[in-house]
Amino acid sequence: QVQLVESGGGLVQPGGSLRLSCAASGFTFSSYLMHWYRQAPGKEREEVATIGGTGRSTSYADSVKGRFTISRDNAKNTVYLQMNNLKPEDTAVYYCKRLGSNNWGQGTLVNVSS
């Protein structure tokens, strides 16, 4: 069974940085694309970044391009999201997700506020 556990969120000032982690289990991690999504209060969940199984291919939403970096460590079954130059509009609960699975973790809250 696919299990995903996100961590690393918190309160940060605008312009600050955070690194989110997502520990995965229950499947062959390196065989799957992984995504980061976020859901802001009162808004629909949106896809933020995607990474291929080897980590060589990545893609980003326009709103985070140049500020966020997705990466993965297949030896640790973990996907990361490095977030720099954070803005108040980045405030959301962040989730990771495996391609082809409907399982979601509990998410981790990122609050960007002065």
MDTraj code that builds the backbone (N, CA, C; nanometers):
import mdtraj as md
import numpy as np

residues = "GLN VAL GLN LEU VAL GLU SER GLY GLY GLY LEU VAL GLN PRO GLY GLY SER LEU ARG LEU SER CYS ALA ALA SER GLY PHE THR PHE SER SER TYR LEU MET HIS TRP TYR ARG GLN ALA PRO GLY LYS GLU ARG GLU GLU VAL ALA THR ILE GLY GLY THR GLY ARG SER THR SER TYR ALA ASP SER VAL LYS GLY ARG PHE THR ILE SER ARG ASP ASN ALA LYS ASN THR VAL TYR LEU GLN MET ASN ASN LEU LYS PRO GLU ASP THR ALA VAL TYR TYR CYS LYS ARG LEU GLY SER ASN ASN TRP GLY GLN GLY THR LEU VAL ASN VAL SER SER".split()
xyz = np.array([
    [0.0845, -0.1193, 0.0000],
    [0.0000, 0.0000, 0.0000],
    [0.0883, 0.1247, 0.0000],
    [0.0523, 0.2185, -0.0861],
    [0.1281, 0.3425, -0.0967],
    [0.1102, 0.4242, 0.0316],
    [0.2218, 0.4610, 0.0916],
    [0.2180, 0.5491, 0.2086],
    [0.3145, 0.6656, 0.1852],
    [0.2688, 0.7850, 0.2194],
    [0.3466, 0.9065, 0.1982],
    [0.3396, 0.9915, 0.3245],
    [0.4546, 1.0351, 0.3729],
    [0.4598, 1.1152, 0.4946],
    [0.5406, 1.2418, 0.4664],
    [0.4703, 1.3543, 0.4652],
    [0.5341, 1.4829, 0.4391],
    [0.5806, 1.5474, 0.5697],
    [0.6879, 1.6257, 0.5610],
    [0.7391, 1.6978, 0.6776],
    [0.8189, 1.8184, 0.6303],
    [0.8516, 1.9061, 0.7252],
    [0.9374, 2.0190, 0.6951],
    [0.8687, 2.1533, 0.6858],
    [0.7371, 2.1550, 0.6954],
    [0.6671, 2.2816, 0.6889],
    [0.6864, 2.3648, 0.8144],
    [0.6358, 2.4874, 0.8101],
    [0.6460, 2.5757, 0.9255],
    [0.6143, 2.7185, 0.8893],
    [0.6409, 2.8061, 0.9840],
    [0.6200, 2.9492, 0.9645],
    [0.7520, 3.0121, 0.9202],
    [0.7460, 3.0890, 0.8126],
    [0.8669, 3.1520, 0.7596],
    [0.8313, 3.2916, 0.7095],
    [0.9261, 3.3827, 0.7201],
    [0.9028, 3.5189, 0.6720],
    [0.9152, 3.5253, 0.5202],
    [0.8501, 3.6207, 0.4577],
    [0.8684, 3.6380, 0.3127],
    [1.0152, 3.6524, 0.2781],
    [1.0544, 3.5862, 0.1695],
    [1.1947, 3.5848, 0.1298],
    [1.2739, 3.4709, 0.1894],
    [1.2152, 3.3996, 0.2828],
    [1.2839, 3.2892, 0.3486],
    [1.2793, 3.1602, 0.2684],
    [1.3341, 3.0549, 0.3281],
    [1.3436, 2.9248, 0.2617],
    [1.2972, 2.8131, 0.3541],
    [1.2482, 2.7075, 0.2930],
    [1.2146, 2.5838, 0.3628],
    [1.2456, 2.4672, 0.2703],
    [1.2742, 2.3519, 0.3292],
    [1.2869, 2.2294, 0.2509],
    [1.1884, 2.1271, 0.3039],
    [1.0997, 2.0865, 0.2168],
    [1.0016, 1.9839, 0.2502],
    [1.0553, 1.8466, 0.2117],
    [1.0144, 1.7456, 0.2879],
    [1.0504, 1.6076, 0.2588],
    [0.9244, 1.5230, 0.2519],
    [0.9311, 1.4185, 0.1719],
    [0.8206, 1.3228, 0.1624],
    [0.8818, 1.1835, 0.1620],
    [0.8577, 1.1099, 0.2688],
    [0.9063, 0.9734, 0.2802],
    [0.8009, 0.8785, 0.2251],
    [0.8407, 0.7956, 0.1307],
    [0.7469, 0.7064, 0.0627],
    [0.7750, 0.5610, 0.0978],
    [0.6705, 0.4797, 0.0969],
    [0.6856, 0.3362, 0.1204],
    [0.5701, 0.2625, 0.0555],
    [0.5881, 0.1318, 0.0398],
    [0.4816, 0.0484, -0.0143],
    [0.4881, 0.0260, -0.1639],
    [0.5909, 0.0772, -0.2301],
    [0.6068, 0.0582, -0.3734],
    [0.7539, 0.0783, -0.4104],
    [0.7875, 0.0424, -0.5342],
    [0.9251, 0.0590, -0.5812],
    [0.9454, 0.2041, -0.6199],
    [1.0005, 0.2794, -0.5277],
    [1.0041, 0.4254, -0.5373],
    [1.0678, 0.4741, -0.6667],
    [1.1796, 0.4179, -0.7049],
    [1.2550, 0.4693, -0.8196],
    [1.1825, 0.4480, -0.9523],
    [1.0779, 0.3686, -0.9527],
    [1.0053, 0.3390, -1.0764],
    [0.8968, 0.4413, -1.1095],
    [0.8737, 0.5365, -1.0207],
    [0.7583, 0.6250, -1.0368],
    [0.7942, 0.7737, -1.0363],
    [0.7228, 0.8475, -1.1239],
    [0.7223, 0.9921, -1.1120],
    [0.6593, 1.0289, -0.9780],
    [0.7094, 1.1378, -0.9217],
    [0.6529, 1.1895, -0.7974],
    [0.6178, 1.3370, -0.8172],
    [0.5111, 1.3787, -0.7507],
    [0.4623, 1.5152, -0.7624],
    [0.4567, 1.5814, -0.6248],
    [0.4711, 1.7122, -0.6243],
    [0.4320, 1.7945, -0.5103],
    [0.3103, 1.8768, -0.5521],
    [0.2113, 1.8787, -0.4652],
    [0.0922, 1.9608, -0.4817],
    [0.0805, 2.0540, -0.3620],
    [-0.0039, 2.1541, -0.3762],
    [-0.0359, 2.2387, -0.2612],
    [-0.1818, 2.2819, -0.2693],
    [-0.2370, 2.3101, -0.1522],
    [-0.3740, 2.3601, -0.1443],
    [-0.3784, 2.4750, -0.0464],
    [-0.4064, 2.5924, -0.1008],
    [-0.4182, 2.7128, -0.0194],
    [-0.5603, 2.7231, 0.0355],
    [-0.5781, 2.7962, 0.1449],
    [-0.7123, 2.8102, 0.2024],
    [-0.8130, 2.8619, 0.1004],
    [-0.9232, 2.7911, 0.0857],
    [-1.0287, 2.8340, -0.0046],
    [-1.0009, 2.8114, -0.1515],
    [-0.8917, 2.7422, -0.1833],
    [-0.8571, 2.7194, -0.3240],
    [-0.8459, 2.5702, -0.3532],
    [-0.8470, 2.5378, -0.4805],
    [-0.8316, 2.3985, -0.5215],
    [-0.6848, 2.3564, -0.5108],
    [-0.6654, 2.2261, -0.4960],
    [-0.5304, 2.1729, -0.4926],
    [-0.4653, 2.1913, -0.6301],
    [-0.3400, 2.2334, -0.6320],
    [-0.2711, 2.2559, -0.7580],
    [-0.1362, 2.1841, -0.7562],
    [-0.0958, 2.1420, -0.8762],
    [0.0336, 2.0760, -0.8903],
    [0.1436, 2.1805, -0.8931],
    [0.2501, 2.1530, -0.8162],
    [0.3597, 2.2488, -0.8028],
    [0.4822, 2.2036, -0.8807],
    [0.5184, 2.0746, -0.8676],
    [0.6403, 2.0255, -0.9309],
    [0.6303, 1.8745, -0.9505],
    [0.7063, 1.8262, -1.0504],
    [0.7093, 1.6830, -1.0828],
    [0.8526, 1.6431, -1.1102],
    [0.8856, 1.5193, -1.0725],
    [1.0199, 1.4684, -1.0981],
    [1.0102, 1.3258, -1.1487],
    [1.0927, 1.2934, -1.2495],
    [1.0962, 1.1590, -1.3025],
    [1.1646, 1.0614, -1.2080],
    [1.1549, 0.9336, -1.2427],
    [1.2056, 0.8292, -1.1551],
    [1.3540, 0.8367, -1.1263],
    [1.4311, 0.8808, -1.2254],
    [1.5759, 0.8900, -1.2055],
    [1.6175, 1.0247, -1.1467],
    [1.5257, 1.1193, -1.1502],
    [1.5566, 1.2532, -1.1011],
    [1.6093, 1.3468, -1.2067],
    [1.6297, 1.2983, -1.3275],
    [1.6887, 1.3820, -1.4320],
    [1.5885, 1.4779, -1.4953],
    [1.4608, 1.4434, -1.4933],
    [1.3601, 1.5294, -1.5548],
    [1.2718, 1.5904, -1.4476],
    [1.2500, 1.7202, -1.4594],
    [1.1664, 1.7926, -1.3646],
    [1.0796, 1.8931, -1.4394],
    [0.9694, 1.9298, -1.3769],
    [0.8854, 2.0357, -1.4315],
    [0.8215, 2.1102, -1.3156],
    [0.7828, 2.2375, -1.3432],
    [0.7341, 2.3252, -1.2375],
    [0.6166, 2.4085, -1.2858],
    [0.5292, 2.4417, -1.1923],
    [0.4263, 2.5404, -1.2213],
    [0.4934, 2.6762, -1.2427],
    [0.4343, 2.7574, -1.3285],
    [0.4931, 2.8883, -1.3573],
    [0.5087, 2.9730, -1.2310],
    [0.4184, 2.9545, -1.1369],
    [0.4186, 3.0375, -1.0167],
    [0.5389, 3.0114, -0.9259],
    [0.6057, 2.8978, -0.9425],
    [0.7177, 2.8641, -0.8548],
    [0.8483, 2.8475, -0.9314],
    [0.8428, 2.8549, -1.0624],
    [0.9622, 2.8322, -1.1443],
    [1.0711, 2.9323, -1.1067],
    [1.1924, 2.8824, -1.0878],
    [1.3047, 2.9671, -1.0498],
    [1.3199, 2.9860, -0.9001],
    [1.2199, 2.9452, -0.8236],
    [1.2260, 2.9593, -0.6768],
    [1.2252, 2.8233, -0.6064],
    [1.1547, 2.7258, -0.6623],
    [1.1432, 2.5935, -0.6024],
    [1.2255, 2.4932, -0.6823],
    [1.2805, 2.3937, -0.6116],
    [1.3548, 2.2856, -0.6760],
    [1.3093, 2.1520, -0.6182],
    [1.2648, 2.0636, -0.7072],
    [1.2271, 1.9291, -0.6643],
    [1.3454, 1.8364, -0.6878],
    [1.3659, 1.7437, -0.5946],
    [1.4735, 1.6455, -0.6075],
    [1.4305, 1.5183, -0.5374],
    [1.5080, 1.4128, -0.5560],
    [1.4750, 1.2871, -0.4913],
    [1.6014, 1.2107, -0.4577],
    [1.5909, 1.1269, -0.3551],
    [1.6974, 1.0360, -0.3159],
    [1.6362, 0.8960, -0.3172],
    [1.6620, 0.8221, -0.4232],
    [1.5993, 0.6910, -0.4374],
    [1.6510, 0.5904, -0.3349],
    [1.7697, 0.6127, -0.2821],
    [1.8220, 0.5243, -0.1779],
    [1.7454, 0.5416, -0.0465],
    [1.6867, 0.6602, -0.0284],
    [1.6116, 0.6887, 0.0940],
    [1.4608, 0.6907, 0.0705],
    [1.4179, 0.6614, -0.0520],
    [1.2738, 0.6649, -0.0855],
    [1.2114, 0.7969, -0.0442],
    [1.2798, 0.9048, -0.0763],
    [1.2350, 1.0368, -0.0319],
    [1.2417, 1.1364, -0.1471],
    [1.1392, 1.2188, -0.1551],
    [1.1375, 1.3288, -0.2505],
    [1.1364, 1.4594, -0.1709],
    [1.2045, 1.5594, -0.2244],
    [1.2213, 1.6869, -0.1545],
    [1.1656, 1.8016, -0.2376],
    [1.1346, 1.9101, -0.1684],
    [1.0995, 2.0340, -0.2352],
    [1.1715, 2.1478, -0.1630],
    [1.2757, 2.2004, -0.2277],
    [1.3465, 2.3154, -0.1748],
    [1.2749, 2.4415, -0.2206],
    [1.2331, 2.5230, -0.1260],
    [1.1555, 2.6424, -0.1570],
    [1.2327, 2.7647, -0.1108],
    [1.2700, 2.8493, -0.2065],
    [1.3452, 2.9715, -0.1769],
    [1.2626, 3.0943, -0.2131],
    [1.3014, 3.2073, -0.1580],
    [1.2327, 3.3331, -0.1862],
    [1.0812, 3.3180, -0.1707],
    [1.0411, 3.2637, -0.0586],
    [0.8996, 3.2362, -0.0364],
    [0.8178, 3.3636, -0.0286],
    [0.6950, 3.3542, -0.0785],
    [0.6019, 3.4660, -0.0824],
    [0.4763, 3.4304, -0.0026],
    [0.4035, 3.5297, 0.0443],
    [0.2795, 3.4996, 0.1178],
    [0.1839, 3.4108, 0.0384],
    [0.1813, 3.4254, -0.0927],
    [0.0917, 3.3436, -0.1743],
    [0.1356, 3.1973, -0.1842],
    [0.2521, 3.1642, -0.1296],
    [0.2945, 3.0241, -0.1223],
    [0.2347, 2.9529, -0.0011],
    [0.1678, 3.0269, 0.0855],
    [0.1049, 2.9671, 0.2033],
    [0.0025, 2.8631, 0.1602],
    [0.0197, 2.7406, 0.2090],
    [-0.0664, 2.6294, 0.1701],
    [-0.0251, 2.5052, 0.2478],
    [-0.1091, 2.4030, 0.2385],
    [-0.0690, 2.2693, 0.2814],
    [-0.0078, 2.2006, 0.1598],
    [0.1113, 2.1457, 0.1773],
    [0.1842, 2.0829, 0.0677],
    [0.1778, 1.9309, 0.0826],
    [0.1517, 1.8656, -0.0298],
    [0.1366, 1.7211, -0.0341],
    [0.2273, 1.6623, -0.1426],
    [0.2745, 1.5415, -0.1203],
    [0.3382, 1.4692, -0.2293],
    [0.2426, 1.3593, -0.2767],
    [0.2664, 1.3143, -0.3972],
    [0.1788, 1.2139, -0.4563],
    [0.2569, 1.1328, -0.5573],
    [0.2260, 1.0046, -0.5657],
    [0.2876, 0.9172, -0.6638],
    [0.2018, 0.9133, -0.7896],
    [0.2656, 0.9129, -0.9037],
    [0.1931, 0.8975, -1.0299],
    [0.1106, 0.7692, -1.0268],
    [-0.0150, 0.7783, -1.0621],
    [-0.1005, 0.6619, -1.0743],
    [-0.1636, 0.6151, -0.9445],
    [-0.1394, 0.6854, -0.8357],
    [-0.1991, 0.6486, -0.7074],
    [-0.2922, 0.7598, -0.6614],
    [-0.3992, 0.7226, -0.5954],
    [-0.4912, 0.8212, -0.5375],
    [-0.4635, 0.8448, -0.3894],
    [-0.3564, 0.7853, -0.3374],
    [-0.3233, 0.8030, -0.1961],
    [-0.2561, 0.9377, -0.1729],
    [-0.2982, 1.0039, -0.0670],
    [-0.2378, 1.1299, -0.0253],
    [-0.1869, 1.1144, 0.1168],
    [-0.0791, 1.1840, 0.1478],
    [-0.0334, 1.1906, 0.2854],
    [-0.1135, 1.2933, 0.3628],
    [-0.0679, 1.3226, 0.4832],
    [-0.1406, 1.4186, 0.5678],
    [-0.1060, 1.5629, 0.5313],
    [-0.0015, 1.5809, 0.4546],
    [0.0400, 1.7149, 0.4154],
    [0.1230, 1.7829, 0.5227],
    [0.1887, 1.8914, 0.4834],
    [0.2653, 1.9725, 0.5776],
    [0.2355, 2.1190, 0.5484],
    [0.2068, 2.1953, 0.6522],
    [0.1625, 2.3328, 0.6368],
    [0.2808, 2.4279, 0.6246],
    [0.2783, 2.5085, 0.5203],
    [0.3755, 2.6159, 0.5017],
    [0.3012, 2.7482, 0.5163],
    [0.3472, 2.8310, 0.6079],
    [0.2841, 2.9597, 0.6347],
    [0.3893, 3.0686, 0.6159],
    [0.3707, 3.1493, 0.5119],
    [0.4656, 3.2564, 0.4820],
    [0.4047, 3.3888, 0.5274],
    [0.4593, 3.4420, 0.6338],
    [0.3996, 3.5617, 0.6925],
    [0.5045, 3.6375, 0.7726],
    [0.4893, 3.7694, 0.7728],
    [0.5783, 3.8532, 0.8540],
    [0.5165, 3.8805, 0.9906],
])
top = md.Topology()
chain = top.add_chain()
for i, resn in enumerate(residues, 1):
    res = top.add_residue(resn, chain, resSeq=i)
    for name in ("N", "CA", "C"):
        top.add_atom(name, md.element.get_by_symbol(name[0]), res)
traj = md.Trajectory(xyz[None], top)
